[in-house]
Amino acid sequence: MPRRSDRITVSHVGSLVRPPRLIPFLEAMQNGASFDRAAFAAALRESVIEVARLQAEAGIDIVSDGEYGKAINWAYYIHGRLTGITKRPMTEAEAKDPLAMPLGGRDREAFPEFYGEYDARVLRNAGAAVRPVITGAITYCGQEELNRDIGNLKAGLEKLPGVQGFLPVVAPASALPNAKNEHYKDEESYLFALANALKTEYRAVIDAGLDVQVDDAFFPYMFERLVPPMTLAQYRHWAELRIAALNRALEGLPVERTRYHICWGSWNGPHIFDVPLKDIVDIVTKVKVGAFSFEAANPRHEHEWKVWRNVKLAPGQALMPGVISHATNIVEHPELVAERLTRFAEIVGKENVIAGTDCGFSQSPLAGRVHRTIMWAKLKALSDGAALATRQLWGR
């Protein structure tokens, strides 16, 4: 990702709490109700132009569209941009299969009372459980929506000289994490076909002059759903196949214009069964990108900054640690942000650190993780902390 050699560059993971003007349209989409598509398109464009400006005013150097155009969520938006997918109701057997259910895992088993309340609040309009089934060849057909999103962000950047834009896209492991393959001969053939389709989206973003962030929350999150009965070694094999598919999707793209984001599902829950970073960092760093974005402010994972002491990055690669949490309305102090950033600067060099957030501030289009006004205070604390770290690291 583009970064400055004279100061800490500032970005974030991408998803931002949706503005009030978009909520009625998004509710209509999720309820299957009719809505004025022309009015939505106008409101969406105005909202993206506005959010690009607000990010720049908060001190963000590399801004996103807030993922405002994704009416489902950060991952499942892609289902409407691919051919070959059929949605079917879950069977009773599938409802017990950790690879079939969209939600599950040991965290939910350990804290059923919490998740009963949490899911009822967050998973609004979830409807009956359905499973995507691969019934035909997977190809990319989402050019219209993609071009809309690209055009809206570029319109927002026109009056922001010196500000770069990025669009989040989904990784193969997270695009269809619970899909059933009824078309391809084996899992590898399916995943590489999916990667070839996703590459169309990645390439279009790059060709438009924007940077690509590949989101892959399901890669770490699936550990707590698969282990046990899988062993750690079996889970790593499962993950490595998906990372190989991701590298297929990234082939030929300029490495310096890409970054890879992981989190541990990143919902506001206990997370006591998360896979330790030390057990997957070697797989993460096989991804051929320019920067790695990960949770480092999350109290379940902040201590893992030490893991990077034993990791050798490729020349030109950078770390974008999350130094602001998306999961609490407490606004971090800039001095704490600077302290977190300097830890990583001492390991990989000050020129190879980008200030980021743990994850997106919006869990779904209708569920913000923090209040919208607090989100902006957090992003300002992020840029203020990066400025303080710059003074400490560069001596000015």
Secondary structure, DSSP 8 states (H G I E B T S, - for coil): ----SSS-EE---S-----GGGHHHHHHHHHT----HHHHHHHHHHHHHHHHHHHHHTT-SEE--TTTT-SS-TTGGGGGGBSSEEEEE--TTGGG-TTT-SS--HHHHH-HHHHHHHHHHHSTT--S-EEEEE-S---B--HHHHHHHHHHHHHHHTT-TT-EEEEEEE-HHHHSTT-EESSSSSHHHHHHHHHHHHHHHHHHHHHTT-EEEEE-THHHHTHHHHTTTS-HHHHHHHHHHHHHHHHHHHTTS-GGGEEEE--S---SS--TT---GGGTHHHHTTS--SEEEEE-SSTTTGGGGGGGGG----TT-EEEEE-S-SS-SS---HHHHHHHHHHHHHHH-GGGBEEB-SS-SEEETTEESS-HHHHHHHHHHHHHHHHHHHHHHH--
